Amino acid sequence: MNSIEEYKNVIELLKQALKFYAEVGNYDAKHPINAVLFSQIEMDNGAQARFALDKLEELEKLSQNLEDEFVKNVTNAIENNESTDNVLRMIEDFKNLTGENSNV
C-alpha cells in the first residue's frame, strides 16, 4: 500500500470519528447501564477519536522514518561518489514507495 492510500484511509477514520461526535443524537442519554442512562458519547469516552489520531500518528512516524532513511541513503551515495544513475534510481524507488509517479 502506498502513502496516498494510507493517508486516505486515515482521513476516512478521522471523518467517521468527527461524524460520530457531530451527531447530536449521540449526546442523548438513552442507553441504560445498571439503571443509569448514558449517551453514546459517554460510553465511547473518546475512544474513536484516540484510535483515529493514533493511526494518523503512526502514519506520520512511518513517513518520517522513510524520509529520514532516504535522505541518509542519498547523502551516503553522494558522499561515496556513487554514479548518478544509482542516485536517480534511489530517488525513483523512493517516489514509487511514497506513491509519487512523476519523473525526476
MOMOKA-V31321 format. One record per run of one state. SS is the DSSP state (2 for helix, 1 for strand, 0 for the rest). FROM is the first residue (numbers start at 1). LEN is the number of residues. Records with the same first field share a line. If there is no record, write none. Layout:
SS: FROM-LEN, FROM-LEN
//
This chain:
0: 1-2, 23-1, 28-3, 34-2, 39-1, 45-2, 80-4, 99-6
2: 3-20, 24-4, 40-5, 47-33, 84-15
1: 31-3, 36-3
//
